Amino acid sequence: MAKPKKVAKGRRSGLVVGKISMTRRGYGFVASEHGDYYVSARDANGAMHGDLVQLRPDAKRGREGRSGVVVRVLERAVTQVVGRFERHGAIGIVVPADRRIRTDVFIAKNAIGEAEPGDIVVARLIGYPSRTQAAQGVIEEIVGREDDPGIQIEIIIREHGLSTEFSEEALTQAAGIELDVDSALTRELERRDVRDRFTFTIDPADARDFDDAISIEHVDGLVRLGVHIADVSHYVPWDSPIDADARQRATSVYLVDRVLPMLPEKLSNEVCSLNPGEDRLSFTVDIYLDANAHVERYELYPSAMRSDRRFNYGEVQRMLDGKEPFPDAMSEAALRDFARVAKRIGERRVARGGLDFETVEAKVKLAEDGTPLEVVVRERTQATNMIEEAMILANEVVAGHMNRAKAPMVYRIHEDPDPDALGHVAQILKEFDYPIKDVHGASPATFQRIIAFAHNRPEKRLINSLLLRALERARYVDYLGTHFGLASEAYTHFTSPIRRYPDLIVHRLLRAQLAGRLDEDPNVTGMVPELAWLAEHSSFMEREAEMAEDESVKYKLTELMSAHIGEVFDAYITGVTTFGMFVQLENTAEGLVHIDTMADDRYRLDATRFLLYGEDRGRVFRLGQPVRVRLIDAVLSESRLDFEVA
């Protein structure tokens, strides 16, 4: 797999080096070791989404915070463009579907192939845009016609550089992998047999791979919380064919109509998945907790386990609420114990400043032919929180262990919020008359109080969303840093190696450290020099996956809503601009009420108070306000919904 060239970090002659992430509005942000820098469309100077660039910072901070000008592209990330093919005389043009790419691609007559106007194509770039020339390319693939069913998801996959096929070498390697639990226990003296413990998984009802399981017992006056994680590292050595594919993907991608797994199905759904009633190799974190959920001690070791029960979040919640019977006494005791312990773990985390945002997730249910049927809005529950708290604690235990051992490591960090973003939030809180208005240099505890105050207010979703946007993105690094959102001094990702590559890295490093073989384990010696770029690449692919997932859901939401043009919905205002206001429905569908449709008055934007006001009649539309809207258009090609005030 190709990896970034070695580029000196930090400033050189006042320049900053980092990857640029473009937005669909034309501007972008350069992520560097010094933080993020805003780049306007005119200052991108031909840089495209994902490029490694040198940036000259501006001396003054603008409204957007730190900013700068791209002076040089060090390494190109975009090698292909997907878009609609058009003919202009003898020359072809590919109009990018990805609005982060702001330039058309010119195709010479001899490079068009069989493409016809209206085709969705993939063009390989052979020339990049500059001040003096346009981008140039060669047609490499005809994806389909622009009006083909499902074409938009295919476009999303290609826009974000997501892999859909495994290499022949990886599939061959996967086909040869067999379960070897008993032989592994015999060969590996450090591996422990924990198959006699009552162990269970809790996942979404539609989950197909299970990479974490729980056991809970009382031992010597303490609660032993066992977190058992699929041992992918046993089957996937560093630099093997499967590893090369997994490294490139870096994450599984959960699109609205399909999953693009990080690992071949033989591993993700079979050999490594902790399926009920089947022996599996695992990596165990045993955490011994006192009555207040304080960690007294822990043990880390490779293991062999067997899941006794598969639960899903919905049924566990119904059992705990008394709406559904437990299947047996052992399950009831374990789940009630787990709920009690997880609650105390969460209380300790919140007490030290950890954040608990009240977020929702939209799940679009599809018919077999891909037609959207309905939207299920999932909110956090006690059942989901139980698993989340156990995984956070296990990740902290592993991170703390590796930090104390001074071993090479990939950590998950979350930097303090940007002061400029916090200033924006402060203005909104003032407008909503919140008791907490000064968030400059705010601690996590301040965020907690804001979230708690918003809990029973109509603008709850909006406030949680605004606070999340004000925070920096969590990312992977090869050095120790704090995690603001969790108020954690050391954090990592260890608990999902089936679907996240950094977790697989951490498993390899932890195993070698426990065995005292960091300097001689071939799964580590070749990997450690690459940890910095592996962390950066994983962070980048995580962002691409999240955007692809969100876009696929938005597209199917638009398709679903297209059958309801003319209908009226309850919504709330999520943004106000000079050209109208953005609204969100209860099912999370979002759209624009354009100011041209607001014909009852002449509306003006009050940017300081986040509202639109009518000059003649005085009607006001403010951020967070409930509003009734009528759907007037649904543009599938742009995943766009247009509304008017009802």
Rosetta blueprint (number, residue, H / E / L):
1 M L
2 A L
3 K L
4 P L
5 K L
6 K L
7 V L
8 A L
9 K L
10 G L
11 R L
12 R E
13 S L
14 G L
15 L E
16 V E
17 V E
18 G E
19 K E
20 I E
21 S E
22 M E
23 T L
24 R L
25 R L
26 G L
27 Y L
28 G E
29 F E
30 V E
31 A E
32 S E
33 E L
34 H L
35 G E
36 D E
37 Y E
38 Y E
39 V E
40 S L
41 A H
42 R H
43 D H
44 A L
45 N L
46 G L
47 A L
48 M L
49 H L
50 G L
51 D L
52 L E
53 V E
54 Q E
55 L E
56 R E
57 P E
58 D L
59 A L
60 K L
61 R L
62 G E
63 R L
64 E L
65 G E
66 R L
67 S E
68 G E
69 V E
70 V E
71 V E
72 R E
73 V E
74 L E
75 E E
76 R L
77 A L
78 V L
79 T L
80 Q E
81 V E
82 V E
83 G E
84 R E
85 F E
86 E E
87 R E
88 H E
89 G L
90 A L
91 I E
92 G E
93 I E
94 V E
95 V E
96 P E
97 A L
98 D L
99 R L
100 R L
101 I L
102 R L
103 T L
104 D L
105 V E
106 F E
107 I E
108 A L
109 K H
110 N H
111 A H
112 I L
113 G L
114 E L
115 A L
116 E L
117 P L
118 G L
119 D E
120 I E
121 V E
122 V E
123 A E
124 R E
125 L E
126 I E
127 G E
128 Y L
129 P L
130 S L
131 R L
132 T L
133 Q L
134 A L
135 A E
136 Q E
137 G E
138 V E
139 I E
140 E E
141 E E
142 I E
143 V E
144 G E
145 R E
146 E L
147 D L
148 D L
149 P L
150 G L
151 I H
152 Q H
153 I H
154 E H
155 I H
156 I H
157 I H
158 R H
159 E H
160 H L
161 G L
162 L L
163 S L
164 T L
165 E L
166 F L
167 S L
168 E H
169 E H
170 A H
171 L H
172 T H
173 Q H
174 A H
175 A H
176 G L
177 I L
178 E L
179 L L
180 D L
181 V H
182 D H
183 S H
184 A H
185 L H
186 T H
187 R H
188 E L
189 L L
190 E L
191 R L
192 R E
193 D E
194 V L
195 R L
196 D L
197 R L
198 F L
199 T E
200 F E
201 T E
202 I E
203 D E
204 P L
205 A L
206 D L
207 A L
208 R L
209 D L
210 F L
211 D L
212 D E
213 A E
214 I E
215 S E
216 I E
217 E E
218 H E
219 V E
220 D L
221 G L
222 L E
223 V E
224 R E
225 L E
226 G E
227 V E
228 H E
229 I E
230 A E
231 D L
232 V H
233 S H
234 H H
235 Y L
236 V L
237 P L
238 W L
239 D L
240 S L
241 P H
242 I H
243 D H
244 A H
245 D H
246 A H
247 R H
248 Q H
249 R H
250 A L
251 T E
252 S L
253 V E
254 Y E
255 L L
256 V L
257 D L
258 R L
259 V E
260 L E
261 P L
262 M L
263 L L
264 P L
265 E H
266 K H
267 L H
268 S H
269 N H
270 E H
271 V H
272 C L
273 S L
274 L L
275 N L
276 P E
277 G L
278 E L
279 D E
280 R E
281 L E
282 S E
283 F E
284 T E
285 V E
286 D E
287 I E
288 Y E
289 L E
290 D L
291 A L
292 N L
293 A L
294 H L
295 V E
296 E E
297 R E
298 Y E
299 E E
300 L E
301 Y E
302 P E
303 S E
304 A E
305 M E
306 R E
307 S E
308 D L
309 R E
310 R E
311 F E
312 N E
313 Y H
314 G H
315 E H
316 V H
317 Q H
318 R H
319 M H
320 L H
321 D L
322 G L
323 K L
324 E L
325 P L
326 F L
327 P L
328 D L
329 A H
330 M H
331 S H
332 E H
333 A H
334 A H
335 L H
336 R H
337 D H
338 F H
339 A H
340 R H
341 V H
342 A H
343 K H
344 R H
345 I H
346 G H
347 E H
348 R H
349 R H
350 V H
351 A H
352 R L
353 G L
354 G L
355 L L
356 D L
357 F L
358 E L
359 T L
360 V E
361 E E
362 A E
363 K E
364 V E
365 K E
366 L E
367 A L
368 E L
369 D L
370 G L
371 T L
372 P E
373 L E
374 E E
375 V E
376 V E
377 V E
378 R E
379 E E
380 R L
381 T L
382 Q H
383 A H
384 T H
385 N H
386 M H
387 I H
388 E H
389 E H
390 A H
391 M H
392 I H
393 L H
394 A H
395 N H
396 E H
397 V H
398 V H
399 A H
400 G H
401 H H
402 M H
403 N H
404 R H
405 A L
406 K L
407 A L
408 P L
409 M L
410 V L
411 Y E
412 R E
413 I E
414 H E
415 E L
416 D L
417 P L
418 D L
419 P H
420 D H
421 A H
422 L H
423 G H
424 H H
425 V H
426 A H
427 Q H
428 I H
429 L H
430 K H
431 E H
432 F L
433 D L
434 Y L
435 P L
436 I L
437 K L
438 D L
439 V L
440 H L
441 G L
442 A L
443 S L
444 P H
445 A H
446 T H
447 F H
448 Q H
449 R H
450 I H
451 I H
452 A H
453 F H
454 A H
455 H L
456 N L
457 R L
458 P L
459 E L
460 K H
461 R H
462 L H
463 I H
464 N H
465 S H
466 L H
467 L H
468 L H
469 R H
470 A H
471 L L
472 E L
473 R L
474 A L
475 R E
476 Y E
477 V E
478 D L
479 Y L
480 L L
481 G L
482 T L
483 H E
484 F L
485 G L
486 L L
487 A L
488 S E
489 E L
490 A L
491 Y L
492 T L
493 H L
494 F L
495 T L
496 S L
497 P L
498 I L
499 R L
500 R E
501 Y H
502 P H
503 D H
504 L H
505 I H
506 V H
507 H H
508 R H
509 L H
510 L H
511 R H
512 A H
513 Q H
514 L H
515 A H
516 G L
517 R L
518 L L
519 D L
520 E L
521 D L
522 P H
523 N H
524 V H
525 T H
526 G L
527 M L
528 V H
529 P H
530 E H
531 L H
532 A H
533 W H
534 L H
535 A H
536 E H
537 H H
538 S H
539 S H
540 F H
541 M H
542 E H
543 R H
544 E H
545 A H
546 E H
547 M H
548 A H
549 E H
550 D H
551 E H
552 S H
553 V H
554 K H
555 Y H
556 K H
557 L H
558 T H
559 E H
560 L H
561 M H
562 S H
563 A H
564 H H
565 I L
566 G L
567 E L
568 V E
569 F E
570 D E
571 A E
572 Y E
573 I E
574 T E
575 G E
576 V E
577 T E
578 T L
579 F L
580 G E
581 M E
582 F E
583 V E
584 Q E
585 L E
586 E L
587 N L
588 T L
589 A L
590 E E
591 G E
592 L E
593 V E
594 H E
595 I H
596 D H
597 T H
598 M L
599 A L
600 D L
601 D L
602 R L
603 Y E
604 R E
605 L E
606 D E
607 A L
608 T L
609 R L
610 F L
611 L E
612 L E
613 Y E
614 G E
615 E L
616 D L
617 R L
618 G L
619 R L
620 V E
621 F E
622 R E
623 L L
624 G L
625 Q L
626 P E
627 V E
628 R E
629 V E
630 R E
631 L E
632 I E
633 D E
634 A E
635 V E
636 L H
637 S H
638 E H
639 S L
640 R E
641 L E
642 D E
643 F E
644 E E
645 V E
646 A L
